[in-house]
Amino acid sequence: MEHRGENGSGHKAAGDRLDWVDVARGIGIVAVVVGHVWTRGPLRDALYSFHMPLFFLLSGMLSRPQPIGAFTRRQLASQMRPYAIFLTLLIVADQIIEPLKGGRPIFHQWPGDVLPILLGGSWLRGPYTIFWFIPCLMVARILFNVALTRWPDALDRRWTMLLIPMTGMAYGLGWATQASPLGLLSVPMALVLLWIGAAWARVGWRNGLIAPLAMLSIVGLAGWFPTLNMKIADYGWPLLSIGSAIATSLLIVAIARRIAPHAAPLASLGRASLVIMYLHVAFIHYLSPYLGKPWLTAIALLVPFAMFWLIRRSPRATRFLL
């Protein structure tokens, strides 16, 4: 996912990295990993109240209208190529690791298992459970870009013609089914979150928002609202749970902007977030019977992080995997 240059309203010149985005992504990926290690209890509920919406909001904040055809082709190539490669590598690894443990690979009925692999999304579980996210984000970004080329100003009132039905569709689909090929069940809510991110980038931060955002955030973090599970389009209480997620995410963005010059480790994790996203669940899945949760968290973050930097050392690997 690219970083856009910023303008005079606090945005850097084109070509510079937006360090605060890396820091926010770093916070987000830590929340994702910890939420997959601690699978129940208050900590899990707090992290699930915001961790996936944060990534969609950040992507929306960086969105600018781009030529539809070129953008769509670039998204399909740059997102689905790493998706297919990482998924294939993990499936091959599972065919080796599970028999060594005395178990059975998740996919073991060939060629019948080819169909659920191609369907992805809710058909992928265990070490592949996070693979719904990238296709969902990609399709949402493509659709959002189509609308953005028509209405470049995210504050244009005509956006309501799209956002109101998308919000209704998001909840309606979530109530109707959990089947989600390639994570597409969550695209309507993802599109709404992309717009909120883009609109927030136009509005900007106001100190007077701290108190109401903090109150809404705390309610979600404390578990007083039902938490989210975007993979199956479970958005908790209508508008309230997702509103709390948005409030927490916007506060994280504000914190990331403030601490960016002093948060190099988080920024480094943010730059590696795609690789960590793809690989962390596999380490948790295979090692959880043998290691405590703090060790699982460290390994699930740091080993994919090290792999990211190894990939970066090869231009060819970078092209195909990042």
Buried (B, 14 or more C-beta within 10 A) or exposed (E): BEBBBBEEEEBBEEEEEBBBBBBBBBBBBBBBBBBBBBEEEEBBBBBBBBBBBBBBBBBBBBBEBBEBEEBBEBBEEBBBBBBEBBBEBBBEBBBEBBEEEEEEBBBEEEEEBEEBBEBBBBBBEBBBBBBBBBBBBBBBBBBBBEBBBEBEEBEEEEBEEBBEEBBEBBBEBBEEEBBBBBBBBBBBBBBBBBBBBBBBBEEEEEEEBEEEBBEBBBBBBEBBBBBBBBBBBBBBEBEBBBBBBBBBBBBBBBBBBEBBEEBEEBBBBBBBBBBBBBBBBBBBBBBBEEBEBEEBBBBBBBBBBEBBEEBBEEEEBEEEBB
